[in-house]
Amino acid sequence: MGLRPPEAIAVELRGSTVGSIGFLPPVKAYPALSRRYGEVSCIAGVQMLSGGPRWIRLYPGPFRALEDRQQFAKHQPTRVRVESHSRH
């Protein structure tokens, strides 16, 4: 099973620039309502880098709003588009 294409999901990743990343998602929180983003999930993942694995946190993840073909299972290698998180 390979990585999914970059158009799979758009979420924010704190401390990163806009781009796409490949990761393995071992944790997906149950969806919750956010005043700012609507229904979202927090997704923890392991990004595999040449220097070794790195834990990442993806939020907000509009997981249930995605089409079936865009949703991914826990432990399924996945590629997503991400953008830096900016607090206002």
For each residue, the residues with C-beta under 8 A, 3 or more apart:
1: 76 77
2: 77
3: 22 77 78 79
4: 8 72 77 78 79 80
5: 8 79
6: 20 79 80 81
7: 70 81
8: 4 5 70 72 78 79 80 81
9: 61 62 63 66 70 72 78 80 81
10: 80 81 82 83
11: 43 58 59 60 61 62 80 81 82 83
12: 58 59 60 82 83 84 85
13: 16 21 56 57 58 82 83 84 85
14: 57 84 85
15: 84 85
16: 13 19 21 82 83 84
17: 83 84
18: 81 82 83 84
19: 16 81 82
20: 6 79 80 81 82
21: 13 16 47 56 79 80 82
22: 3 47 48 77 78 79
23: 45 46 47 48 56 77 78 79 80
24: 45 46 48 75 76 77 78
25: 28 43 44 45 72 74 75 76 78
26: 44 45 46 74 75
27: 43 44 45 74
28: 25 41 42 43 44 61 63 74
29: 32 41 42 43
30: 41
31: 39 40 41 63 64
32: 29 39 40 41
33: 38 39
34: 37 38 39 40 60
35:
36: 60
37: 34 40 60 62
38: 33 34 62 65
39: 31 32 33 34 62 64 65
40: 31 32 34 37 59 60 61 62 63
41: 28 29 30 31 32 60 61 62 63 64
42: 28 29 57 58 59 60 61
43: 11 25 27 28 29 57 58 59 61 63
44: 25 26 27 28 55 56 57 58
45: 23 24 25 26 27 55 56 57 58 78
46: 23 24 26 53 54 55 56
47: 21 22 23 53 54 55 56
48: 22 23 24 53
49: 52 53 54
50:
51:
52: 49
53: 46 47 48 49
54: 46 47 49
55: 44 45 46 47
56: 13 21 23 44 45 46 47
57: 13 14 42 43 44 45
58: 11 12 13 42 43 44 45 61 80 82
59: 11 12 40 42 43 85
60: 11 12 34 36 37 40 41 42
61: 9 11 28 40 41 42 43 58
62: 9 11 37 38 39 40 41 65 66
63: 9 28 31 40 41 43 66 71
64: 31 39 41
65: 38 39 62
66: 9 62 63 70 71
67: 70 71
68: 71
69:
70: 7 8 9 66 67
71: 63 66 67 68
72: 4 8 9 25 76 78
73: 76
74: 25 26 27 28
75: 24 25 26
76: 1 24 25 72 73
77: 1 2 3 4 22 23 24
78: 3 4 8 9 22 23 24 25 45 72
79: 3 4 5 6 8 20 21 22 23
80: 4 6 8 9 10 11 20 21 23 58
81: 6 7 8 9 10 11 18 19 20
82: 10 11 12 13 16 18 19 20 21 58
83: 10 11 12 13 16 17 18
84: 12 13 14 15 16 17 18
85: 12 13 14 15 59
86:
87:
88:
